[in-house]
Amino acid sequence: MNKQVVLAERPDGLPKSSTWTFQETEIPEPKDGDVLIKQHYISLDPAMRGWMRDVKSYIPPVGIGDVMRAGTVGEIVKANNHPKFKVGDFLSGWGGVQQYTVTNGKGYFKIDPNKAPLPKFLSIIGMPGMTAYFGILKVAELKEGDIVIVSGAAGAVGSLVGQIAKLKGCRVVGIAGGKDKCYYLVNDLGFDAAIDYKNENIYSGLKKHCPDGIDVFFDNVGGDILDAALSKLRMHARIVICGAISQYNATSRPKGPSNYLSLLVNRGTMKGMVVFDYANQYPEAIEAYSKWLQEGKIKSKEAIYEGIENFHDTFLRLFSGEKLGKLILKVS
Ligand code: NAP
């Protein structure tokens, strides 16, 4: 049987157990030109919360009754005259929160499990890795010597953003929740300093660690943290709006920045990004990461939990912060 997680209702606030239905269906047969993929790992991403909203976005919302959209890696177990893929190939794509997916292969690409463990294809050499690479290098237009702040710093994207900025000769300060995560940023990943937003005042932390202000703020969190960073901009500072996880479960309008006139005074820019815009440049990032990994210059951590039945509880770790690194669910 194929175990699946289906969107049952649109959540108001934090998703509840009634948000999704867990169901078992027959394993589908691939039609002519299709393949059947047995999924091994499912990526749990903050963006999934956005895809549940019935609003205009960069991608259509998940429909009620549809399998919850998610990135996956898995292995082809049946192929029916597929022109490109065969049994035994490993594919990365949008297989959804289910154990088996039938597809014509559109949007899927072949990965080599001998090159890296499968979870890495959802992490550093997957979507979060691409986001960090193009976000900090192309959108922020990073320069050597920049003073860089990154929020959500111990997460999948933030941890890579900070490490890339260090590799490029910048001073890097991370913002994360809790002592252990801050210790990890400085002692394991080589950040210059970290601010524990759950136990410290952000404004005092920024004043202490960035007395000369900020050149780049890479924001994954939004809300109060974005506002605090705006108050410390240097001339021509760049802010990358990558995400705003603090606002994703808001039941009223998201909190906007009140310190935005700092952009005017400092001739700063604030720019949004969507990683998919860089899809044709992914090979460049994969090559760079492969080299840095080989040379031991960059680290990526995956927080892997087991069992598709545990999807709901595991997904909520994105918002509670009870995980370190890229959140992944092992489903077979
Ligand atoms: P992640 O950081 O691995 O996981 C989310 C982390 O956010 C949690 O571990 C938690 O860490 C922190 N967090 C949760 N609620 C928070 C709050 N209220 N205030 C402050 N921090 C909070 O997730 P990710 O995959 O790296 O994604 C990071 C951001 O990038 C998300 O906003 C995501 O939507 C965005 N993103 C954007 C794109 C794009 O193309 N624009 C692509 C990928 C991801 P703490 O323990 O530190 O609180």
Residues whose N, C-alpha, C, O or C-beta is under 5 A from the ligand:
A	BS01	NAP	P46 A47 P128 T131 G152 G155 A156 V157 G158 I175 A176 G177 N220 V221 I241 C242 G243 A244 I245 S246 M273 V274 V275 R317 L318 F319 S320 G321 K323 G325 K326
